[in-house]
């Protein structure tokens, strides 16, 4: 009698364990399959997003915002270049066979996570052409406002010629300030100008001005 009860207990314990193991294996296989199937689509979307942001850095806004036209506009105007200072590529705006501006990858810590993006600089290295962010985890409505046009437009056409090395952009009200910090997000504002300055400094030290 006791053996029968013990056997029943073992069976009642083994069955759910085996069931959960099999179910987990099946779900894992399904997720792996879906991941492999959707990976090219995700990569294509990410590449398209980067192309759109790089065009914005160069102040190029296609009238037709379709994916096909963004890709076409990018391929007609921009070339990717190897850049040893970052795992990401550097992009050049080419007009009449000349590189007239560059989109420099910038990255650094934010308040809640990494901030990554591109800052544009003219071919004569005298002014910025724009800025875009590809990754940020700052607080919505506060630090996250670095992605808003009101903040980003401050970098459009900003003169940096004659600025101190490593201090091309600075938050106001510093004596050399040329960027309005985001109200209520002092730390994010500081992190942003720091990563921009670091990215610009690395680039300008590598080019022959």
C-alpha positions in Angstrom: 0.0 0.0 0.0 2.8 2.4 0.9 4.7 1.5 -2.2 1.6 2.3 -4.3 1.2 5.7 -2.7 4.9 6.5 -3.1 4.7 5.6 -6.8 1.7 7.7 -7.3 3.4 10.7 -5.6 6.5 10.3 -7.8 4.3 10.1 -10.9 2.4 13.2 -9.8 5.7 15.1 -9.3 7.5 13.9 -12.4 4.6 14.7 -14.9 4.4 18.5 -14.3 8.2 18.7 -14.3 8.5 16.9 -17.7 5.6 18.9 -19.1 7.1 22.2 -18.1 10.5 21.1 -19.6 8.9 20.1 -22.9 6.8 23.3 -23.0 9.8 25.5 -22.3 11.8 23.7 -25.0 9.0 24.2 -27.5 8.5 27.9 -26.7 12.3 28.5 -26.8 12.5 26.9 -30.2 9.6 29.1 -31.4 11.1 32.3 -30.1 14.5 31.4 -31.7 12.8 30.7 -35.0 10.9 34.0 -34.9 14.0 35.9 -33.9 15.9 34.5 -36.9 13.0 35.3 -39.3 12.5 38.9 -38.0 16.2 39.8 -37.6 16.7 41.0 -41.2 13.5 43.1 -41.0 14.7 44.7 -37.7 18.1 45.4 -39.1 16.6 47.0 -42.2 14.4 49.2 -40.0 17.4 50.2 -37.9 19.5 51.0 -40.9 16.6 53.1 -42.4 16.2 55.0 -39.1 20.0 55.8 -39.1 19.8 57.0 -42.7 16.9 59.3 -41.8 18.7 60.7 -38.8 21.9 61.3 -40.7 20.0 63.1 -43.4 18.4 65.3 -40.7 21.9 66.0 -39.3 22.8 67.4 -42.8 19.5 69.4 -42.8 18.1 67.3 -45.7 14.4 66.6 -45.3 13.0 64.7 -48.3 9.6 65.9 -49.4 8.5 62.3 -49.8 9.2 60.6 -46.4 8.6 57.1 -47.7 11.1 54.5 -46.8 12.1 54.1 -50.5 12.8 57.8 -51.0 14.7 58.2 -47.8 17.0 55.3 -48.8 17.3 56.7 -52.3 18.1 60.3 -51.0 20.7 58.9 -48.6 22.4 56.8 -51.2 22.6 59.7 -53.6 24.1 62.2 -51.1 25.9 60.3 -48.4 28.8 57.9 -48.2 29.9 55.9 -45.1 33.5 56.0 -44.0 35.4 53.8 -41.6 36.1 55.6 -38.3 38.5 54.1 -35.8 37.2 56.3 -33.0 33.9 54.4 -32.9 32.3 51.1 -33.6 29.8 53.0 -35.7 30.5 54.5 -39.1 31.2 58.1 -39.9 29.1 59.6 -42.7 30.1 62.3 -45.3 27.8 64.5 -47.3 29.0 64.6 -50.9 28.1 67.4 -53.3 29.8 67.8 -56.7 32.3 65.1 -55.7 33.4 67.0 -52.6 32.8 66.1 -48.9 31.0 69.2 -47.7 30.0 68.0 -44.2 30.4 65.1 -41.8 28.1 63.2 -39.4 30.2 62.2 -36.5 29.1 59.4 -34.2 28.9 60.6 -30.6 28.3 58.5 -27.5 28.6 58.7 -23.7 26.8 58.1 -20.5 23.5 59.7 -19.7 21.7 60.0 -16.4 19.9 56.6 -16.8 21.8 54.9 -19.6 23.9 55.5 -22.7 23.2 58.3 -25.1 24.2 57.8 -28.7 23.7 59.9 -31.8 25.4 61.9 -34.6 26.5 65.5 -34.7 27.2 67.2 -38.0 30.0 69.5 -38.8 30.6 71.5 -42.0 33.5 70.6 -44.3 35.5 73.7 -43.3 35.0 72.7 -39.6 33.7 76.1 -38.6 30.1 75.3 -37.8 27.7 72.5 -36.8 25.0 71.3 -39.1 22.7 69.5 -36.7 22.4 66.8 -34.1 20.3 63.6 -33.8 20.0 60.9 -31.2 19.7 57.2 -32.0 19.6 56.0 -28.4 18.7 57.5 -25.1 17.0 56.4 -21.9 16.5 59.7 -20.2 13.3 60.6 -18.3 10.4 61.5 -20.6 9.4 65.2 -20.3 12.8 66.0 -18.7 16.1 64.7 -20.0 14.3 63.0 -22.8 13.6 66.4 -24.3 17.0 66.3 -25.9 15.2 64.6 -28.8 12.8 67.5 -29.2 13.3 69.9 -32.1 13.5 72.9 -29.8 16.7 71.6 -28.2 18.2 70.1 -31.3 17.8 73.2 -33.5 20.2 75.0 -31.3 23.0 73.0 -32.9 21.9 73.8 -36.5 24.4 76.3 -37.9 26.1 76.9 -34.6 29.5 78.6 -35.1 32.4 76.8 -33.4 35.3 78.4 -35.2 37.6 79.9 -32.6 36.1 78.0 -29.7 38.5 76.4 -27.1 39.6 72.9 -27.9 37.2 70.4 -26.2 34.7 73.1 -25.5 32.9 73.6 -28.8 29.5 73.6 -27.1 28.7 74.7 -23.5 25.5 75.2 -21.5 24.4 78.7 -20.6 24.7 80.7 -18.4 28.4 79.9 -18.5 30.4 82.8 -19.9 31.1 80.8 -23.1 27.7 79.1 -23.2 26.0 78.7 -26.6 23.4 76.1 -25.7 20.3 76.5 -23.6 20.2 73.6 -21.1 16.9 71.8 -20.6 15.0 73.2 -17.6 14.8 70.6 -14.9 17.4 68.3 -16.6 20.7 69.8 -15.7 22.6 66.5 -15.6 21.3 65.3 -18.9 22.2 68.6 -20.5 25.7 68.4 -19.1 26.1 64.8 -20.3 25.0 65.8 -23.7 27.4 68.7 -24.3 30.2 66.5 -22.8 29.6 63.7 -25.3 29.3 66.2 -28.2 32.6 67.9 -27.2 34.4 64.6 -26.9 33.1 63.4 -30.2 34.1 66.6 -32.0 37.5 66.7 -30.3 38.3 63.2 -31.4 37.3 63.9 -35.0 39.0 67.3 -35.3 42.3 65.8 -34.0 42.2 63.2 -36.8 41.6 65.6 -39.7 43.9 68.0 -41.4 42.4 71.4 -40.9 
